[in-house]
Structure formats: C-alpha cells, structure tokens
Amino acid sequence: MTSKYEAALVFSVAGGDDSIAALNAKFNELIAKHGTVENVDEWGKRKLAYLINDEAEGYYTFITFESEPDFPAELERIAGITEGVLRVMVIKK
C-alpha cells in the first residue's frame, strides 16, 4: 500500500550551481527508484530565517511523491548524512 508524501529539501548554495544540480538529480533519482515522483517544485535561492551551518541562504526544492510507508524515514536518513543538505522534512499528504 502506497501513500503520498512531500519532501522539502534545503541545499547549501556554497558549492555552487553544479553542486545544487547534482543534489537535485540525486534525490529525484532516489525517490523515483523507490516510488513515483509526481511533482518537483524548485523555489530556488531563498534567504534562511536563521543561520544554518553559518549560511544565510539555501536552495529550496519540494518533491511530491508516492511510495511505500517505510521509504520516507530512509530518505530523511540519507539526506541527513549527505553533504550539502542543510535541512530535510518529509510529510504525509
């Protein structure tokens, strides 16, 4: 049984555009491998409400997807250990 989820990812802008594009591709492929990507909404660079790792800006991406219930926890775990990811949050829609 699958459910719908939305992942909010905030990437570091310190690595440049190539780093952001690589992280976007990595997480889109990871989600597509374990489920179905329904929508990708890239907000781009935004000012953060507070400093995260001494950074004032982040690149925001929201991915709506459908997957098995055990995958969102794994997605958060992988994002947590990936360099260049400032924050991640996955919610069930």
N, CA, C and O of each residue as an XYZ file, in Angstrom:
372
protein
N       0.846     -1.179      0.000
C       0.000      0.000      0.000
C       0.890      1.241      0.000
O       1.788      1.367      0.832
N       0.639      2.148     -0.930
C       1.453      3.354     -1.031
C       0.693      4.560     -0.508
O      -0.537      4.576     -0.464
N       1.455      5.566     -0.115
C       0.884      6.825      0.354
C       1.586      7.978     -0.350
O       2.666      7.813     -0.918
N       0.953      9.151     -0.301
C       1.544     10.344     -0.913
C       2.312     11.130      0.143
O       1.873     11.269      1.285
N       3.477     11.642     -0.272
C       4.345     12.394      0.618
C       4.862     13.636     -0.102
O       4.828     13.726     -1.329
N       5.340     14.589      0.697
C       6.036     15.743      0.145
C       7.334     15.916      0.911
O       7.338     15.952      2.142
N       8.435     16.023      0.181
C       9.749     16.227      0.788
C      10.181     17.660      0.530
O      10.165     18.127     -0.609
N      10.565     18.351      1.587
C      11.126     19.697      1.483
C      12.620     19.579      1.742
O      13.039     19.156      2.820
N      13.416     19.952      0.757
C      14.870     19.850      0.870
C      15.474     21.241      0.733
O      15.086     22.012     -0.144
N      16.425     21.555      1.608
C      17.148     22.825      1.530
C      18.617     22.485      1.344
O      19.240     21.863      2.205
N      19.165     22.905      0.197
C      20.550     22.619     -0.138
C      21.430     23.835      0.122
O      20.968     24.975      0.072
N      22.688     23.578      0.399
C      23.672     24.641      0.582
C      23.987     25.278     -0.765
O      24.116     24.577     -1.769
N      24.111     26.594     -0.792
C      24.471     27.296     -2.023
C      25.979     27.531     -2.104
O      26.469     28.073     -3.095
N      26.717     27.128     -1.068
C      28.165     27.363     -1.016
C      28.908     26.573     -2.094
O      29.960     27.014     -2.557
N      28.388     25.425     -2.497
C      29.046     24.588     -3.500
C      28.833     25.042     -4.923
O      29.486     24.532     -5.835
N      27.934     25.990     -5.139
C      27.675     26.482     -6.485
C      26.529     25.755     -7.169
O      25.928     24.836     -6.613
N      26.244     26.190     -8.383
C      25.120     25.656     -9.150
C      25.294     24.181     -9.513
O      24.317     23.434     -9.549
N      26.533     23.757     -9.783
C      26.772     22.358    -10.139
C      26.453     21.431     -8.974
O      25.890     20.353     -9.168
N      26.808     21.845     -7.780
C      26.528     21.051     -6.583
C      25.025     20.940     -6.344
O      24.522     19.871     -5.998
N      24.323     22.037     -6.528
C      22.866     22.042     -6.346
C      22.200     21.128     -7.370
O      21.312     20.348     -7.024
N      22.623     21.220     -8.621
C      22.054     20.379     -9.678
C      22.318     18.906     -9.398
O      21.450     18.066     -9.634
N      23.509     18.584     -8.895
C      23.845     17.188     -8.582
C      22.985     16.670     -7.431
O      22.517     15.532     -7.477
N      22.769     17.489     -6.403
C      21.932     17.069     -5.276
C      20.478     16.895     -5.713
O      19.820     15.935     -5.313
N      19.975     17.817     -6.529
C      18.612     17.689     -7.050
C      18.458     16.385     -7.822
O      17.491     15.652     -7.614
N      19.400     16.092     -8.707
C      19.340     14.869     -9.511
C      19.415     13.634     -8.616
O      18.682     12.667     -8.826
N      20.303     13.664     -7.612
C      20.470     12.522     -6.718
C      19.171     12.182     -5.999
O      18.773     11.018     -5.958
N      18.504     13.194     -5.428
C      17.293     12.913     -4.670
C      16.100     12.603     -5.570
O      15.233     11.819     -5.183
N      16.037     13.195     -6.749
C      14.971     12.832     -7.696
C      15.113     11.375     -8.126
O      14.119     10.653     -8.205
N      16.343     10.939     -8.405
C      16.576      9.552     -8.805
C      16.298      8.589     -7.659
O      15.729      7.517     -7.868
N      16.699      8.971     -6.443
C      16.461      8.123     -5.279
C      14.964      7.909     -5.050
O      14.516      6.790     -4.801
N      14.206      8.990     -5.138
C      12.754      8.885     -4.934
C      12.116      8.092     -6.069
O      11.240      7.261     -5.826
N      12.545      8.339     -7.301
C      11.988      7.608     -8.444
C      12.290      6.113     -8.349
O      11.499      5.290     -8.811
N      13.430      5.758     -7.751
C      13.806      4.353     -7.593
C      12.897      3.636     -6.598
O      12.618      2.447     -6.754
N      12.432      4.361     -5.571
C      11.625      3.752     -4.512
C      10.147      4.116     -4.573
O       9.370      3.687     -3.720
N       9.753      4.894     -5.561
C       8.356      5.296     -5.664
C       8.103      6.009     -6.975
O       8.795      5.784     -7.968
N       7.099      6.872     -6.963
C       6.713      7.611     -8.149
C       6.758      9.102     -7.849
O       6.083      9.580     -6.938
N       7.564      9.839     -8.625
C       7.646     11.293     -8.464
C       6.458     11.915     -9.187
O       6.265     11.687    -10.381
N       5.666     12.698     -8.469
C       4.502     13.336     -9.068
C       4.782     14.776     -9.493
O       4.306     15.225    -10.536
N       5.563     15.503     -8.673
C       5.826     16.904     -8.981
C       7.127     17.338     -8.315
O       7.426     16.926     -7.194
N       7.899     18.170     -9.008
C       9.105     18.768     -8.448
C       8.947     20.277     -8.567
O       8.804     20.813     -9.666
N       8.975     20.948     -7.436
C       8.800     22.400     -7.400
C      10.065     23.026     -6.831
O      10.323     22.942     -5.631
N      10.855     23.656     -7.700
C      12.101     24.288     -7.265
C      11.847     25.766     -7.007
O      11.493     26.511     -7.921
N      12.026     26.184     -5.769
C      11.844     27.587     -5.404
C      13.103     28.387     -5.630
O      13.043     29.611     -5.745
N      14.234     27.730     -5.697
C      15.499     28.418     -5.928
C      16.104     28.950     -4.642
O      15.773     28.503     -3.544
N      17.014     29.932     -4.805
C      17.710     30.507     -3.648
C      16.772     31.391     -2.852
O      16.064     32.234     -3.402
N      16.781     31.180     -1.544
C      15.986     31.992     -0.626
C      16.817     32.286      0.606
O      17.697     31.510      0.978
N      16.533     33.398      1.226
C      17.193     33.735      2.477
C      16.608     32.862      3.587
O      15.392     32.694      3.682
N      17.483     32.311      4.419
C      17.042     31.471      5.531
C      16.575     32.353      6.688
O      17.054     33.476      6.843
N      15.659     31.857      7.486
C      15.151     32.603      8.636
C      16.232     32.773      9.698
O      16.222     33.748     10.449
N      17.156     31.832      9.759
C      18.270     31.882     10.710
C      19.449     31.152     10.077
O      19.269     30.373      9.141
N      20.641     31.399     10.579
C      21.834     30.766     10.033
C      21.818     29.262     10.301
O      21.520     28.816     11.409
N      22.140     28.504      9.279
C      22.316     27.059      9.402
C      23.727     26.768      8.918
O      24.052     27.026      7.759
N      24.560     26.240      9.786
C      25.969     25.980      9.451
C      26.655     27.233      8.900
O      27.422     27.160      7.941
N      26.371     28.372      9.514
C      26.933     29.678      9.131
C      26.543     30.105      7.718
O      27.260     30.892      7.099
N      25.437     29.611      7.202
C      24.960     30.003      5.874
C      23.651     30.761      6.006
O      22.777     30.381      6.785
N      23.524     31.835      5.240
C      22.339     32.683      5.308
C      21.352     32.407      4.170
O      20.213     32.872      4.219
N      21.777     31.650      3.141
C      20.909     31.331      2.010
C      20.871     29.826      1.789
O      21.812     29.106      2.125
N      19.763     29.371      1.218
C      19.620     27.964      0.866
C      18.831     27.833     -0.424
O      18.121     28.759     -0.817
N      18.948     26.700     -1.080
C      18.222     26.412     -2.311
C      17.100     25.444     -1.972
O      17.351     24.319     -1.541
N      15.870     25.879     -2.164
C      14.690     25.103     -1.759
C      14.132     24.277     -2.917
O      13.967     24.772     -4.032
N      13.847     23.003     -2.623
C      13.205     22.101     -3.579
C      12.133     21.305     -2.846
O      12.375     20.781     -1.758
N      10.954     21.217     -3.443
C       9.857     20.437     -2.888
C       9.500     19.341     -3.889
O       9.255     19.613     -5.065
N       9.472     18.103     -3.408
C       9.183     16.966     -4.278
C       7.965     16.232     -3.729
O       7.978     15.763     -2.591
N       6.920     16.132     -4.534
C       5.732     15.371     -4.177
C       5.883     13.986     -4.801
O       6.167     13.860     -5.993
N       5.691     12.953     -3.989
C       5.889     11.596     -4.491
C       4.968     10.619     -3.776
O       4.350     10.931     -2.759
N       4.903      9.412     -4.355
C       4.123      8.322     -3.775
C       5.068      7.147     -3.561
O       5.818      6.774     -4.463
N       5.029      6.559     -2.350
C       5.926      5.441     -2.061
C       5.362      4.589     -0.936
O       4.308      4.878     -0.369
N       6.095      3.536     -0.635
C       5.762      2.675      0.499
C       6.007      3.451      1.797
O       6.836      4.361      1.806
N       5.318      3.124      2.883
C       5.437      3.883      4.138
C       6.815      3.861      4.798
O       7.115      4.748      5.598
N       7.652      2.886      4.490
C       8.966      2.825      5.138
C      10.021      3.686      4.445
O      11.080      3.923      5.028
N       9.774      4.159      3.228
C      10.781      4.921      2.486
C      11.036      6.336      3.017
O      12.198      6.739      3.040
N      10.043      7.114      3.442
C      10.331      8.477      3.911
C      11.370      8.549      5.032
O      12.181      9.475      5.046
N      11.367      7.620      5.950
C      12.375      7.609      7.016
C      13.765      7.364      6.429
O      14.741      7.967      6.876
N      13.856      6.500      5.452
C      15.136      6.231      4.788
C      15.595      7.462      3.999
O      16.785      7.775      3.980
N      14.673      8.149      3.358
C      15.003      9.375      2.629
C      15.568     10.431      3.579
O      16.568     11.076      3.263
N      14.942     10.611      4.725
C      15.443     11.570      5.710
C      16.813     11.156      6.237
O      17.667     12.011      6.471
N      17.032      9.862      6.427
C      18.328      9.384      6.900
C      19.425      9.678      5.883
O      20.496     10.169      6.241
N      19.155      9.376      4.616
C      20.143      9.607      3.560
C      20.423     11.103      3.409
O      21.577     11.505      3.261
N      19.389     11.917      3.445
C      19.573     13.368      3.328
C      20.369     13.906      4.514
O      21.163     14.834      4.362
N      20.160     13.330      5.683
C      20.861     13.786      6.876
C      22.356     13.551      6.836
O      23.116     14.286      7.467
N      22.792     12.535      6.101
C      24.213     12.227      6.029
C      24.850     12.696      4.724
O      26.039     12.462      4.504
N      24.084     13.352      3.859
C      24.598     13.844      2.595
C      25.147     15.257      2.770
O      24.457     16.150      3.262
N      26.387     15.440      2.363
C      26.996     16.758      2.450
C      26.317     17.700      1.455
O      26.075     17.335      0.305
N      26.019     18.902      1.908
C      25.365     19.881      1.059
C      23.881     20.020      1.335
O      23.243     20.936      0.816
N      23.314     19.131      2.142
C      21.909     19.223      2.515
C      21.835     19.909      3.879
O      22.345     19.391      4.872
N      21.194     21.082      3.914
C      21.069     21.816      5.171
C      19.906     21.301      6.008
O      20.052     21.108      7.215
N      18.756     21.077      5.385
C      17.563     20.604      6.094
C      16.734     19.724      5.171
O      16.763     19.869      3.949
N      15.990     18.804      5.790
C      15.049     17.963      5.056
C      13.841     17.716      5.965
O      13.974     17.570      7.180
N      12.686     17.674      5.355
C      11.474     17.333      6.079
C      10.540     16.606      5.120
O      10.286     17.079      4.012
N      10.038     15.469      5.543
C       9.101     14.690      4.721
C       7.800     14.591      5.499
O       7.779     14.189      6.663
N       6.706     14.969      4.824
C       5.390     14.892      5.456
C       4.468     14.023      4.613
O       4.622     13.926      3.395
N       3.509     13.397      5.279
C       2.495     12.617      4.587
C       1.362     13.555      4.210
O       0.871     14.314      5.046
N       0.947     13.500      2.952
C      -0.126     14.393      2.489
C      -1.477     13.818      2.819
O      -2.500     14.427      2.508
